[in-house]
Amino acid sequence: MKEPLIALIAIICNTGAQLAMKYAGREQQAAKAFAAWLSPWLLFAVALYGISFLLTVRVFAVNPLSVASPTMAGCTFLLITLASGLLLNEGLGYQKMAGISLIFIGIVMLTRN
């Protein structure tokens, strides 16, 4: 893949945005209606998604879409699953680990020429 560092930063921003949305959702349950929309976590998630979007446009421009899109999505799935287990104490059972392994194998197969 061309420009892998840009792709990696986009993936990390996307993952960070999803984690920030999770934290914003937790705050939203405790806050009143309008105040929840001004949550720093939610604003941070929007900013990260914006950065991820712009970087993803660049990655898609210089790579075949049939490789770049599934690779980036798969890597995001991997990071979200791992981050959820480590940061949010969500379970990482055998089924999730097997799924992560299959996604990883698929990514390797897609990126090989």
Secondary structure, DSSP 4 states (H G I P E B T S, - for coil): --SHHHHHHHHHHHHHHHHHHHHHHHHHHHS-HHHHHT-HHHHHHHHHHHHHHHHHHHHHHHS-HHHHHHHHHHHHHHHHHHHHHHHS-----HHHHHHHHHHHHHHHHHH--
